Amino acid sequence: MKRKSTRDNFLQLVLIVLLGFLTLTMIVPLLHILAKSLSAPEQSIKMKGLEIFPKNFDLINYRIVFSHPILMASLWNSIYVTVIGTVLNMLLTCTAAYALTRPKLTLKKPLMVFLIIMMLFDPGIIPEYLVVKDLGLMGSRWSVILVMAVNVYYLVIMMRYFEEVSPAVVEAATVDGSGHMRTLFSIILPLAQAGVVTITMFYAVVRWNEYFRASIYIMKAADTVLQVILRQFVVLGDTVSMVGQQNIFNYNDVARMDYSALKSATIVVALIPILLIYPVTLRFYARGALAGSVKE
Amino acid sequence: MKRSVAKRLWSERVLYLMLFPTILYFVLFRVLPIWNMRLAFYRFRTKSAWTFVGLTYFKMIFGSPEFFKILQNTIIISLMKYVLLFPFFVIFAIMLNELRSNRFRKYVQVVSYLPHFLSWVVIAGIWISMLSLQGGWNQFLSFFGIPARDFMTDRTVIRWVLFFCEGWRSLGWDSIIYFTVIIAINPSLFEAAQIDGGGRWVSIRHIIFPALITPMVTMFILNLGFFLNAGFDQVLNFSNNAVLSTIDILDTYIYRIGIQNGQYSLATAVSLVKGVVGMVLVFTTHIFSKKMTGSGVWR
């Protein structure tokens, strides 16, 4: 019995070391980027990848980011696309999910087959590009907003949540003379709250992280979203158009600039909304998995 | 009879009105593009009507060695991401369940689910810096006396970089489905195994693993439908001129020739080939899975 428990303890130790190391690969890079963005350029340029504390705390990188005209414009565009886009996503997803979960809907089967084909068959980027062009959406933020208006996966998940609402409650409301729209907004949505919050968060994350469509449909740097600018600057290493000659001269401390720290600061700005949304998503979506760990 | 159907549809008119915006969206942004796919058989003209050229573009595709190289890259990267990575999700879920400390488990969960929410642009930004010569990973390896190398521009390791970063991003999130299955197992089963004198391994092999087979099969089949995708966003953001030839996949090829070079017809032809193969894969797996597990990819 005693030998067995030492073996068990050893196993626990191995697990903790392995999983602990794994979580470090996720935490250290993020802390490093944060530390770098908060350090003075003379120090940040010498920082090694595993250093996670700021050196000579300095906000210069954030001062540059938040006074940069293109970055600020793209930040506002991102917020615009995310807010309007998510509202549109939820309006379409909720109304469609409601109609499709009514038990006796005559055309339910053909509609579901239609949606599944729409989900499975990907026409590719050029045919979609031509449609966006023909509809005159090129260059507008609405191209990105409209082209991703409904996600079939999320629609199906939403239907699952709606199906869990007791039909008796819905029927009682109908008998009381409630129309479909009122039933959806005053009965279904509050009762399927966990689903509504979860899917809203999922859509918002997709919206905020979107860069590909925006990079194709929106050409002007001032009209595009943060992720596109971030990609140009951080991934493609395009420091000239990003920081720009005339932009650089706006800063007295030009000589002090460290591009990699500036990149880090831009990444942090792009991360903040995700970090704000994350706990809410966990609370509602992963609640089952997280609660399971408390149980036992 | 016919009249009664019409009557029923009329009585449901509000519901169809609620569905209308969604249907309109799919007609505009999915059905119209599918109709546009006929471009694969035409030469594109901006001002005048397209001219029919038959199978010209398909002959071009299947006659070029570049296409087969790209198809090979796509299949290799897909196999690594969908087949090789797959067991790790299950192992991770089992490891989580074996942890005795609830607080440590919760910590691992909260941290490991996060990368799933980061955009590929941000992930690429993080890893390009982590894997550079002065980056954290090389610094870590130097503790063991391993010389530094530039992973992102090294053609021999870049596919493994894709593999590990994909794992890093999805390990936690994609293991949730298995973990929820494990914690739903009736605890009395484990107690019975313990009374019979079985250790943890016996429980894992004879109770946990059998319970995980159904979700494993389901997830595996679902992934097969996306086999030719191989993760476009990741490849696009992780590629550079030094490694492009090893990780160029169908979708990056379509993007390059279509959007960047303006060869609309050729790019559409590649999309059509990819779409048709994808559909065949999905329907085959659907039929197989219906025969094997009784439930298909859908219903």
Contacts between the chains, C-beta under 8 A, distances in Angstrom:
chain1	res1	chain2	res2	distance
A	4	B	199	7.4
A	8	B	200	7.6
A	11	B	98	7.4
A	11	B	200	7.3
A	12	B	99	7.3
A	12	B	100	5.5
A	12	B	101	7.9
A	15	B	95	5.8
A	15	B	98	6.0
A	15	B	99	5.8
A	16	B	99	7.5
A	16	B	101	7.7
A	16	B	104	6.4
A	18	B	95	7.1
A	19	B	95	6.4
A	19	B	96	7.6
A	19	B	99	7.3
A	19	B	104	7.7
A	19	B	108	4.9
A	20	B	108	8.0
A	22	B	108	7.5
A	22	B	112	6.8
A	22	B	171	7.5
A	23	B	107	7.0
A	23	B	108	5.7
A	23	B	111	4.3
A	23	B	112	6.4
A	25	B	168	6.5
A	26	B	111	5.3
A	26	B	112	6.6
A	26	B	114	6.5
A	26	B	115	6.0
A	26	B	168	7.1
A	27	B	111	6.3
A	28	B	136	6.3
A	29	B	126	4.9
A	29	B	127	7.6
A	29	B	129	7.8
A	29	B	130	5.2
A	29	B	136	6.4
A	30	B	126	7.3
A	32	B	130	8.0
A	32	B	136	6.2
A	33	B	126	6.6
A	33	B	129	7.5
A	48	B	134	6.3
A	48	B	136	7.3
A	48	B	139	5.2
A	49	B	129	7.1
A	49	B	130	5.9
A	49	B	132	7.9
A	49	B	134	6.6
A	49	B	135	4.2
A	49	B	136	2.6
A	49	B	137	6.8
A	49	B	138	7.2
A	49	B	139	5.0
A	49	B	140	7.9
A	50	B	136	4.7
A	50	B	139	5.0
A	50	B	140	6.5
A	91	B	21	7.6
A	92	B	21	5.2
A	92	B	22	4.9
A	92	B	25	6.6
A	93	B	22	7.8
A	95	B	18	4.1
A	95	B	19	7.1
A	95	B	21	7.1
A	95	B	22	7.2
A	96	B	18	6.9
A	96	B	19	5.4
A	96	B	21	7.9
A	96	B	22	4.0
A	98	B	15	7.9
A	98	B	18	6.4
A	99	B	15	4.1
A	99	B	16	7.2
A	99	B	18	4.6
A	99	B	19	4.7
A	100	B	19	7.2
A	102	B	12	7.8
A	102	B	15	6.0
A	105	B	12	6.4
A	105	B	15	6.1
A	106	B	5	7.0
A	106	B	8	5.2
A	106	B	9	5.8
A	106	B	12	6.2
A	107	B	9	7.5
A	107	B	16	7.6
A	111	B	19	7.0
A	111	B	23	7.8
A	114	B	23	7.9
A	114	B	26	7.3
A	115	B	26	7.3
A	116	B	298	5.6
A	118	B	26	4.9
A	118	B	30	4.8
A	118	B	31	7.9
A	120	B	225	6.5
A	120	B	278	7.4
A	120	B	279	6.5
A	120	B	282	5.6
A	121	B	30	7.9
A	121	B	34	6.7
A	121	B	275	5.8
A	121	B	278	7.6
A	121	B	279	6.2
A	122	B	271	7.6
A	122	B	274	7.8
A	122	B	275	5.9
A	122	B	278	7.0
A	123	B	30	6.9
A	123	B	33	3.8
A	123	B	34	4.8
A	123	B	36	7.1
A	123	B	37	5.5
A	123	B	271	6.6
A	123	B	275	6.7
A	124	B	33	7.6
A	124	B	37	7.2
A	124	B	254	6.0
A	124	B	258	7.9
A	124	B	267	7.2
A	124	B	268	6.3
A	124	B	270	7.6
A	124	B	271	2.6
A	124	B	272	7.4
A	124	B	274	7.1
A	124	B	275	6.7
A	125	B	254	6.3
A	125	B	255	6.3
A	125	B	258	6.2
A	125	B	259	6.6
A	125	B	267	7.5
A	125	B	271	7.3
A	126	B	36	7.8
A	126	B	39	7.2
A	126	B	254	7.3
A	126	B	258	4.4
A	126	B	259	7.5
A	126	B	264	5.1
A	126	B	267	4.8
A	126	B	268	4.9
A	126	B	271	6.6
A	127	B	32	7.9
A	127	B	33	3.7
A	127	B	34	7.0
A	127	B	35	8.0
A	127	B	36	3.6
A	127	B	37	5.2
A	127	B	39	6.8
A	127	B	268	6.1
A	127	B	271	7.1
A	128	B	29	6.7
A	128	B	33	4.5
A	128	B	36	7.9
A	129	B	258	7.6
A	129	B	259	7.1
A	130	B	33	7.5
A	130	B	36	5.2
A	130	B	39	7.5
A	130	B	264	7.4
A	131	B	28	6.9
A	131	B	29	6.5
A	131	B	32	4.8
A	131	B	33	5.4
A	131	B	36	6.4
A	135	B	28	7.2
A	146	B	25	7.5
A	146	B	28	7.9
A	146	B	29	7.1
A	147	B	29	5.5
A	149	B	21	8.0
A	149	B	22	7.9
A	149	B	25	4.6
A	149	B	29	7.4
A	150	B	22	5.3
A	150	B	25	5.4
A	150	B	26	7.2
A	155	B	22	7.7
A	179	B	14	6.9
A	180	B	14	4.8
A	180	B	15	6.3
A	180	B	18	6.6
A	181	B	14	7.6
A	181	B	18	7.5
A	184	B	18	7.9
A	205	B	117	5.4
A	208	B	119	7.4
A	209	B	117	8.0
A	209	B	118	7.5
A	209	B	119	3.4
A	209	B	120	7.6
A	209	B	121	7.6
A	209	B	122	7.9
A	210	B	119	7.9
A	211	B	119	6.7
A	211	B	120	7.8
A	211	B	121	5.4
A	212	B	232	8.0
A	212	B	233	6.8
A	212	B	236	7.5
A	216	B	259	5.8
A	227	B	119	5.6
A	227	B	121	5.0
A	230	B	121	5.2
A	230	B	122	7.2
A	230	B	125	7.0
A	231	B	121	4.6
A	231	B	124	7.9
A	231	B	237	6.9
A	234	B	121	7.0
A	234	B	124	7.4
A	234	B	125	3.9
A	234	B	128	7.4
A	235	B	121	6.1
A	235	B	124	5.0
A	235	B	125	6.2
A	235	B	128	6.8
A	235	B	237	5.2
A	260	B	129	6.9
A	263	B	125	6.7
A	263	B	129	7.8
A	264	B	129	7.9
A	267	B	122	5.7
A	267	B	125	5.2
A	267	B	126	7.1
A	270	B	119	7.1
A	270	B	121	7.6
A	270	B	122	5.8
A	271	B	118	7.2
A	271	B	122	6.4
A	274	B	117	5.1
A	274	B	118	6.4
A	277	B	117	7.4
A	278	B	114	6.3
A	278	B	117	5.9
A	281	B	117	7.4
A	282	B	110	6.7
A	282	B	113	6.8
A	286	B	109	7.3
A	286	B	113	6.3
A	286	B	176	6.3
A	288	B	180	5.5
A	289	B	109	6.7
A	289	B	176	5.2
A	289	B	179	5.4
A	289	B	180	5.4
A	289	B	183	7.4
A	290	B	106	6.4
A	290	B	109	6.1
A	290	B	110	7.9
A	292	B	179	7.3
A	292	B	180	6.8
A	292	B	183	3.5
A	292	B	184	7.9
A	293	B	96	7.8
A	293	B	102	5.4
A	293	B	105	4.8
A	293	B	106	5.5
A	293	B	109	6.9
A	293	B	183	7.6
A	294	B	102	6.1
A	294	B	106	7.7
A	295	B	183	7.3
A	296	B	102	7.0
